[in-house]
Amino acid sequence: MKQLFFICLSFFCLNVKAQDVSLALQNKPLLNAKIIGDEWAKVPDGLNLSFASANTRFARELPPKIALEAGWEAKAWKGEKIHTQLLVWANKSLNNISVELSDLKDKQGHLIKKENITTGFVKYVITDEFRNGCGYRKAEDFDSSYVADIIDTETKAVLLNKNNTQPIWLSIKVPANATAGSYKGTVKIKGDKDYTLPITVEVLGKTLPNPNKWQYDLDLWQHPVAISRVHNVPMWSTEHFSLMKKYYVMLANAGQKTITASIVNEPWGHQTYDDYPSLIKWTKKADGTWKYDYSLFDKYIAFVMDCGITERINCYSMVPWKIAFTYYDEKSQKEAVFTDAIGTPSYNVFWKTMLVDFTRHLKQKGWFGKTYIAMDERPMEAMKAVIKLLKETDKNWKIALAGEYHPEIEQDIDVYCIASKWDFPAATLQKRQQQGKGSTWYTCCTEPYPNGFTFSSPAEGVWIGWYTAAKNMDGYLRWAFNSWTKNPLEDSRFTAWPAGDTYQVYPGPLSSVRFEKLIEGAQDFEKIRYLRAVYTKNKQTKELNELNKALEVFDIKSLANTTADEILKKVKPLLN
């Protein structure tokens, strides 16, 4: 008897033969034509339309099973970005589906101009499943499906294929200087004919600050070389920097605080599809002395700061995943590798020489006060040795760590980002806040939820912001912003870790459903912080207690039984 497997597509699981699974997963997900045909036979002729939740991913090959919504009503703070989805689907092919927007106007004639409204056709990539999370994987061993994630704001019209659903992402950025009131307008879908749907946005009398003023500490690690590869331009060329600017401004507008700077080659042991070279050129001269070329480092850091990411420079790393520091040896006229263990006398000499020179250079540039030696999930003894060496070099060196919680070194870590399974002790967290030290958290390939995989619920990005507020932490970190796979616009699966783990946005740059919901979570964090302060100042005990009570439900274990979307539906109204 042949073994059978299941391939899941949205809410359908399709029963297929094992040999077909292997073929499907290596190439594209396998679909069951009969089941799909039966569903589409129930769909009314012509173009069907409805607004739908931005927290749901809708299958392309199936008609959506939703209560039809002919209009969209929303509330927003001034300065807030809000969004929804507009679904179109049909049982016949329709060409040139496009969107036309109008200004939103209140009764007094105030406008939210259509320039503040954006739409994007949501496109699909191949994803897989969590299963065991971390660890190298073969595509044929994991379930696959198409998933809606890319928000394509560049394409102005699409072909809607027969028996397909096309989500359209609609965002409104309310100007910070908007007048409070109820604004009305329309969105027009052009298809087999024109369909006009109403939009109403109630702008409230509260204002979110600009993202560069947010207290929420977002840290998505950047990968500059991936940008040169997908755009096929020479690394560090004028074209490369020009292309990077779009991505880094996009990230700054999400509230990003930290520059990811590699000061050695492959600080993560080449776990990514693309190389991760050092921004600093290390040279051992023929006479045994060292020379450090900071020209690329300086250019890159100044460039990213000019894009709006200015708070910290995290340098990776004195404690890489593989102890192998490459440099150019003038005497042998070739590249060499230093591999002596962390904490040994030779390691200390090797790094002390560099640190003294690097410290001098950073102080010259005026960057020393915002530069951190960053470490990522490294062994305790190795971290202790590095901390000791840094403080011996200059007692004012700052240190960032993402990893497990270690009370033995907590006092030495200026920005401490703990894995989601850990908590800061309340007294420690309070002390860190008083000292001005950052206390954040992260998820990676370890956690099935909350997370930012391409198959993760979009609502989990918002949930992350609420959880950060509930735990009185400062922000959230994730690897990575743009460590793309071979063909990121088609297939988000990677040879290691669940699909989408290595990037949150797409080449273009194009945003994603995941990225937009992560920003929404940051906005909610800012709203919570603002309301807590106002309620405390005004002695609004009832409102403060109600908000704090709502935050108590944000526990990671609860996501095993209750979806992020279900939780958020209950508490979101408290912010508006």
C-alpha positions in Angstrom: 0.0 0.0 0.0 1.4 3.4 -1.0 2.0 5.9 1.7 -0.2 9.0 1.5 0.7 12.6 2.5 -1.3 15.8 2.9 -0.6 19.1 1.2 -2.5 22.0 2.8 -3.9 24.9 0.9 -5.6 27.4 3.1 -8.5 25.4 4.7 -8.2 22.4 2.3 -5.9 19.4 2.8 -5.4 17.5 -0.4 -4.8 13.7 -0.3 -2.0 12.8 -2.8 0.6 10.1 -3.5 4.0 10.2 -2.0 5.9 10.4 -5.3 3.7 13.4 -6.3 4.5 15.1 -3.0 8.3 15.0 -3.7 7.8 16.5 -7.2 5.4 19.2 -5.9 7.6 20.3 -3.0 10.7 20.6 -5.1 8.9 22.8 -7.6 5.5 24.1 -6.8 2.7 23.1 -4.4 0.3 20.4 -5.7 -3.3 21.4 -6.2 -6.5 19.3 -6.5 -8.4 20.5 -9.5 -11.7 18.8 -8.6 -12.0 20.3 -5.1 -11.1 23.7 -6.4 -13.6 23.4 -9.4 -16.4 22.4 -7.0 -15.8 25.5 -4.9 -15.7 27.9 -7.8 -18.9 26.4 -9.3 -20.7 28.1 -6.3 -19.4 31.6 -7.1 -21.7 34.1 -8.8 -20.7 35.1 -12.3 -18.8 38.3 -12.8 -16.3 40.1 -10.6 -16.9 39.6 -6.8 -15.6 42.1 -4.3 -15.4 42.5 -0.5 -13.3 44.2 2.1 -11.7 41.7 4.4 -9.5 41.5 7.5 -5.8 42.4 7.1 -5.1 39.7 9.6 -6.0 36.9 7.2 -4.1 35.4 4.4 -6.5 34.3 1.6 -5.7 31.5 -0.8 -5.3 32.5 -4.4 -6.9 29.3 -5.9 -10.0 29.3 -3.7 -12.9 31.7 -3.3 -12.9 33.4 0.1 -15.4 32.2 2.7 -16.2 35.5 4.4 -19.2 37.7 5.2 -19.3 40.2 2.4 -18.3 43.8 3.3 -19.2 46.4 0.8 -17.5 49.3 2.7 -14.7 49.9 5.1 -15.0 51.9 8.3 -12.0 52.5 10.5 -10.6 54.7 13.3 -7.2 56.2 13.4 -4.9 58.5 15.4 -3.2 61.4 13.6 0.1 60.1 12.2 -1.1 56.5 12.2 -0.9 54.1 9.3 -4.0 51.9 9.0 -4.8 49.2 6.5 -7.3 46.6 5.2 -7.6 44.2 2.4 -10.0 44.4 -0.6 -10.6 41.1 -2.2 -11.6 40.5 -5.9 -12.4 37.1 -7.3 -14.1 35.6 -10.4 -14.9 32.3 -12.1 -13.7 33.7 -15.4 -10.6 35.6 -16.5 -10.7 39.4 -16.3 -8.0 41.6 -17.7 -6.7 45.0 -16.4 -8.0 44.9 -12.9 -7.0 48.3 -11.5 -7.7 50.6 -8.5 -8.7 54.3 -8.5 -8.6 56.3 -5.3 -10.3 59.5 -4.2 -9.5 62.1 -1.5 -11.2 61.6 1.8 -13.2 64.6 3.0 -15.0 65.6 6.2 -18.2 67.7 6.5 -16.1 70.9 6.9 -14.1 70.3 3.7 -10.9 69.1 5.4 -9.1 66.5 3.3 -6.9 63.5 3.6 -5.5 63.6 0.1 -5.3 60.5 -2.0 -1.5 60.8 -2.0 -1.7 59.5 1.6 -3.5 56.3 0.4 -1.6 53.5 -1.2 -2.8 50.2 -2.7 -0.8 47.1 -3.7 -1.7 43.8 -5.3 -0.9 41.1 -2.8 1.3 38.4 -4.6 2.1 34.9 -3.6 5.2 33.0 -2.7 5.9 29.4 -1.9 6.1 28.7 1.9 6.5 25.5 4.0 5.7 24.7 7.6 7.3 25.1 11.0 7.6 21.4 12.0 10.8 21.3 14.2 11.8 24.9 13.4 15.6 25.2 13.5 17.8 22.9 11.5 18.7 22.3 7.9 15.9 21.0 5.7 15.1 19.5 2.3 12.1 20.9 0.5 10.7 17.5 -0.3 10.4 16.7 3.4 8.1 19.6 4.2 4.6 20.5 3.3 4.3 23.5 0.9 1.6 26.0 -0.2 1.2 29.3 -1.9 0.9 32.1 0.6 -0.2 35.8 0.2 2.6 38.0 1.4 4.2 40.4 -1.2 2.6 43.8 -1.4 3.2 45.0 -5.0 2.7 48.7 -5.1 4.5 49.0 -8.5 2.1 47.1 -10.6 -0.9 49.2 -11.6 -3.1 46.6 -13.3 -3.3 42.8 -13.2 -4.9 39.9 -15.0 -7.3 38.1 -12.7 -7.1 34.5 -13.9 -10.2 32.3 -14.0 -11.0 30.8 -10.6 -8.6 33.0 -8.7 -8.8 35.4 -5.7 -6.7 38.6 -5.8 -6.2 40.5 -2.5 -5.5 44.2 -2.7 -3.7 45.8 0.3 -5.1 49.3 1.1 -3.2 51.6 3.5 -4.0 55.1 4.7 -1.3 57.2 6.4 -3.2 59.9 8.3 -1.3 63.1 8.3 -0.1 64.3 11.7 -1.7 67.7 11.1 -5.1 66.3 10.1 -8.1 67.8 11.8 -10.1 65.3 13.9 -13.3 64.2 12.3 -15.1 61.7 10.1 -13.6 61.5 6.6 -15.4 59.8 3.6 -14.2 58.8 0.2 -14.2 55.9 -2.2 -12.1 53.2 -3.8 -13.0 52.3 -7.3 -12.2 48.9 -8.8 -12.1 48.7 -12.6 -12.8 45.3 -14.0 -15.6 44.1 -16.3 -17.2 47.4 -15.2 -16.5 50.0 -12.5 -17.3 49.1 -8.8 -17.2 52.0 -6.3 -16.9 51.1 -2.6 -17.1 53.6 0.3 -14.4 54.3 2.9 -15.0 56.1 6.2 -12.1 57.0 8.5 -12.8 58.6 11.9 -9.6 60.6 12.8 -9.3 60.8 16.6 -7.9 63.7 18.6 -4.7 61.9 19.5 -1.4 62.0 17.6 1.3 59.4 17.1 4.9 60.8 16.9 7.0 60.3 13.8 8.7 56.9 13.7 12.1 58.4 14.5 10.6 59.5 17.8 9.0 56.2 18.7 10.2 54.7 21.9 9.6 51.2 20.4 13.1 49.8 19.7 12.8 47.8 16.5 15.9 46.0 15.3 15.8 44.1 12.0 19.3 43.1 10.9 20.3 44.4 7.5 22.2 42.6 4.8 23.7 45.0 2.2 25.3 42.4 -0.1 21.9 40.7 -0.7 20.7 44.0 -2.3 23.6 44.0 -4.8 23.0 40.4 -5.8 19.2 40.6 -6.4 19.6 43.9 -8.4 22.8 42.6 -10.2 25.0 45.6 -9.5 28.6 45.7 -8.3 29.0 45.5 -4.5 29.6 48.9 -2.9 29.2 50.7 -6.3 27.3 54.0 -6.7 24.4 52.0 -8.0 24.5 49.7 -5.0 24.3 52.6 -2.5 21.5 54.2 -4.6 19.4 51.0 -4.4 20.1 50.5 -0.7 18.8 53.9 0.2 15.2 52.9 -0.7 15.4 49.9 1.6 17.0 51.7 4.5 14.6 54.7 4.4 11.8 52.1 4.3 13.3 50.5 7.5 13.8 53.9 9.2 10.2 54.7 8.5 9.3 51.5 10.5 11.1 52.9 13.5 14.4 51.0 13.1 17.0 52.2 15.7 20.2 50.2 14.9 22.7 49.8 12.1 24.0 46.2 11.5 27.7 46.5 10.9 30.0 43.5 10.2 33.6 44.2 11.3 34.8 40.7 10.4 34.0 38.4 7.5 31.0 36.1 8.0 30.1 36.9 11.6 27.3 34.3 11.4 29.4 31.5 9.8 27.9 32.0 6.3 24.4 30.8 7.3 22.9 33.1 4.6 22.5 32.6 0.9 24.7 35.7 0.2 28.1 36.5 1.6 28.5 38.7 4.6 31.8 40.5 4.2 33.5 42.7 6.7 33.2 46.5 6.4 36.7 46.8 7.7 39.7 45.5 5.8 42.3 43.8 8.1 45.9 43.7 7.0 48.9 42.2 8.8 51.9 44.1 7.4 55.2 42.4 6.5 56.8 43.8 9.7 54.1 42.2 11.9 52.1 45.3 12.7 48.5 45.8 11.8 46.6 48.1 9.5 42.9 48.6 9.5 41.1 50.3 6.6 37.9 51.9 7.8 37.0 53.7 4.5 34.1 51.4 3.6 32.9 51.2 7.2 32.9 55.0 7.4 31.1 55.4 4.1 28.5 52.8 4.9 27.7 54.0 8.5 27.4 57.6 7.3 25.1 56.5 4.5 22.8 54.5 6.8 22.6 57.4 9.2 21.7 59.7 6.3 18.8 57.3 5.6 17.5 58.0 9.1 18.8 55.0 11.2 21.0 56.9 13.7 20.7 55.6 17.3 23.2 52.7 17.4 25.9 50.9 15.5 26.0 47.2 16.4 29.3 45.7 15.4 29.4 41.9 14.7 31.4 40.3 16.1 34.2 39.4 18.3 32.4 36.2 19.1 31.3 34.9 15.7 29.5 31.6 15.1 32.8 30.2 13.8 36.1 31.4 15.3 37.8 32.2 12.0 38.9 35.8 11.5 40.2 36.4 8.0 42.8 39.0 7.1 45.3 39.8 4.4 48.9 38.8 5.2 51.4 41.0 3.3 54.3 38.7 4.0 52.7 35.7 2.3 50.7 37.9 -0.1 47.5 36.0 0.6 44.5 35.8 2.9 45.1 34.1 6.2 42.8 33.0 9.0 43.2 33.5 12.8 41.5 30.7 14.7 42.8 30.8 18.3 40.1 30.4 20.9 38.4 33.2 22.6 40.0 34.2 25.9 43.5 32.8 25.0 46.5 35.2 25.3 46.9 35.2 21.5 43.2 36.0 21.0 43.5 38.9 23.4 46.5 40.3 21.7 44.9 39.9 18.3 41.8 41.8 19.3 43.3 44.3 21.7 45.5 45.7 18.9 42.4 46.2 16.8 40.2 47.6 19.5 42.7 50.2 20.5 42.8 51.4 16.9 39.1 51.1 16.4 38.3 53.0 19.6 40.6 55.9 18.5 39.0 55.9 15.0 35.4 55.9 16.4 36.2 58.8 18.8 37.6 60.8 15.9 34.4 60.2 13.9 32.2 61.1 17.0 30.6 57.6 16.9 32.1 55.9 19.9 29.2 56.8 22.2 26.7 55.0 19.9 28.8 52.0 18.9 28.3 48.6 20.5 30.2 45.4 20.2 27.4 43.0 19.5 27.1 39.3 20.4 24.6 36.8 19.2 23.7 33.6 21.2 27.3 32.8 22.3 28.7 30.7 25.1 28.9 32.3 28.6 32.7 31.9 29.1 33.4 33.4 25.7 31.2 36.4 26.4 32.8 37.0 29.8 36.2 37.0 28.2 35.2 39.5 25.5 33.5 41.8 28.1 36.7 41.8 30.2 38.9 42.6 27.2 36.6 45.4 26.1 36.5 47.1 29.5 40.3 46.8 29.8 40.6 48.5 26.4 38.2 51.3 27.3 35.8 51.2 30.2 33.2 53.1 28.2 32.8 50.5 25.5 29.2 49.5 25.1 27.9 46.0 24.6 24.8 44.5 23.0 23.7 40.9 23.3 20.9 38.8 21.8 20.6 35.5 23.6 19.6 33.7 26.7 19.2 35.6 30.0 22.4 35.4 32.1 22.2 37.2 35.4 26.0 36.8 35.7 26.7 39.3 32.9 23.4 41.3 32.8 25.0 44.4 34.4 27.6 44.5 31.6 25.1 44.5 28.8 23.9 47.9 27.6 21.3 46.6 25.2 20.1 43.1 26.3 17.8 41.3 23.9 16.5 38.0 25.5 15.0 35.0 23.7 11.2 34.7 24.0 11.4 31.9 26.5 13.0 34.1 29.1 11.8 37.0 31.2 13.7 39.8 32.8 13.2 39.8 36.6 10.9 42.7 37.5 13.5 44.4 39.7 16.3 43.9 37.1 14.1 45.4 34.4 13.3 48.4 36.6 16.9 48.9 37.4 17.9 48.7 33.7 15.3 51.3 32.8 16.6 53.7 35.5 20.1 53.2 34.1 19.0 53.9 30.6 19.9 50.4 29.3 17.8 48.8 26.6 15.8 45.6 27.4 14.3 43.9 24.4 13.3 40.4 23.2 13.5 38.4 20.0 12.1 35.4 18.2 13.9 33.2 15.6 13.6 29.8 14.1 13.0 28.3 17.5 9.4 29.6 18.2 6.4 28.4 16.2 4.7 31.6 17.4 4.6 34.5 17.6 6.8 34.9 14.5 7.4 36.4 11.1 7.5 33.4 8.8 5.7 33.6 5.5 3.1 31.1 7.0 2.8 32.9 10.3 -0.5 34.6 11.1 -0.2 38.3 10.1 -1.8 39.2 13.5 1.3 37.9 15.3 3.3 40.9 14.1 0.8 43.2 15.9 0.6 40.8 18.9 4.4 41.2 19.3 4.0 45.0 20.0 1.3 44.3 22.6 3.4 41.6 24.3 6.4 44.0 24.4 4.2 46.6 26.2 2.8 43.9 28.5 6.3 42.8 29.6 7.4 46.4 30.0 10.2 45.9 27.6 11.6 48.4 25.1 11.3 46.6 21.8 11.8 43.6 19.5 14.6 42.2 17.4 14.5 39.8 14.5 16.9 38.2 12.0 16.6 39.6 9.4 15.3 42.4 7.3 16.6 41.2 3.9 18.7 38.1 3.9 17.0 36.8 0.8 16.7 33.3 -0.6 17.8 32.5 -4.1 14.5 33.6 -5.6 12.7 35.5 -2.9 9.9 36.8 -5.1 8.9 33.2 -5.9 10.0 30.9 -3.1 10.6 31.9 0.5 11.9 28.5 1.5 15.5 28.2 2.6 17.9 25.3 3.1 17.8 26.1 6.8 14.9 27.2 9.0 11.2 27.8 8.2 10.2 29.7 5.2 10.5 33.5 5.4 12.7 33.3 8.5 15.5 35.3 6.8 13.7 38.3 5.4 10.7 40.5 6.1 10.5 42.6 2.9 11.1 41.8 -0.8 13.3 43.0 -3.6 12.0 46.3 -5.1 11.8 47.3 -2.3 8.3 45.8 -1.8 6.7 45.5 1.6 5.0 42.4 2.9 1.9 41.6 4.9 4.2 40.6 7.7 6.2 43.8 7.7 3.1 46.0 7.7 1.7 44.2 10.7 5.0 44.5 12.5 4.7 48.2 12.1 1.1 48.2 13.3 2.4 46.4 16.5 4.9 49.2 17.0 2.2 51.8 16.6 0.1 50.0 19.1 3.0 49.9 21.6 3.3 53.7 21.2 -0.4 54.1 21.8 -0.3 52.0 24.9 2.6 53.9 26.3 0.9 57.2 25.6 -2.4 56.2 27.1 -0.8 54.7 30.2 1.0 58.0 30.8 -2.2 60.1 30.2 -4.4 57.9 32.4 -1.8 58.0 35.2 -1.4 61.8 35.0 -5.1 62.4 34.9 -5.8 59.8 37.6 -8.1 57.9 35.2 -7.9 54.8 37.3 -10.7 52.9 35.6 -9.3 53.4 32.1 -5.7 52.5 33.3 -6.9 49.4 35.1 -8.9 48.3 32.1 -5.8 48.7 29.8 -3.5 47.0 32.2 -6.0 44.1 32.6 -6.1 43.7 28.8 -2.3 43.4 28.7 -2.3 40.6 31.2 -3.6 38.2 28.5 -0.5 38.5 26.4 1.3 35.3 27.2 3.2 33.3 24.5 1.8 30.0 25.8 -1.8 31.3 25.2 -1.2 31.3 21.4 -1.3 27.5 21.5 -5.0 27.7 22.1 -6.1 31.2 21.0 -5.0 32.9 17.8 -3.4 36.3 17.9 -6.2 37.7 15.8 -8.8 36.5 18.4 -6.9 38.2 21.2 -6.4 41.5 19.4 -10.1 41.8 18.4 -10.9 42.0 22.1 -8.3 44.5 23.1 -7.7 46.8 20.1 -10.8 48.9 20.7 -9.3 50.1 24.0 -6.7 52.2 22.0 -9.4 54.0 20.0 
